[in-house]
Amino acid sequence: MSLQDDLTAVRRNLNELVRSVERLERDVEDAARQAPDTPRAPRREGMVTVPDTPYDSSLWKDVDDEGLGARDRRAP
């Protein structure tokens, strides 16, 4: 595939994405008009505080290390 073919494919995909987003925006507007009394979840804005305290080590008891397997066995 040539560079020109790649660019053409990217443009086509981008145009399809723009059309899909426009359809989604219209659908959301239509749904809002049809159900104006539907309560919406309150927006939660702002920063979330994450404590500096270490996690309880019992949370990790008997768990496998992702991608490494169980602690008492060797990884392949």
C-alpha positions, -999 to +999 in steps of 0.1 A: +000+000+000+014+034-009+015+065+012-012+080-009-035+050-003-028+053+034-038+090+034-069+083+015-079+056+039-073+079+069-093+107+053-122+082+046-121+070+082-119+105+096-149+115+075-169+085+087-160+094+123-172+130+119-205+117+104-209+092+133-203+119+159-228+142+142-254+114+142-247+108+178-251+145+187-285+145+168-296+114+187-287+129+220-305+161+212-336+141+201-335+120+233-333+151+254-363+167+237-384+135+241-376+131+278-370+166+293-382+156+328-357+127+332-334+135+361-298+135+353-269+124+375-252+153+391-218+163+376-189+157+399-162+180+392-130+188+409-100+169+421-102+136+439-079+132+469-059+100+469-044+092+503-006+087+507-011+059+532+000+024+519-027-001+509-035-029+533-012-058+522-040-083+529-057-070+498-030-087+477-028-120+496-031-150+472-032-130+440-012-136+408+011-110+394-005-100+361+014-116+333+038-134+356+016-162+371+014-174+406+042-165+431+051-201+438+056-211+401+079-200+374+067-179+345+069-197+311 
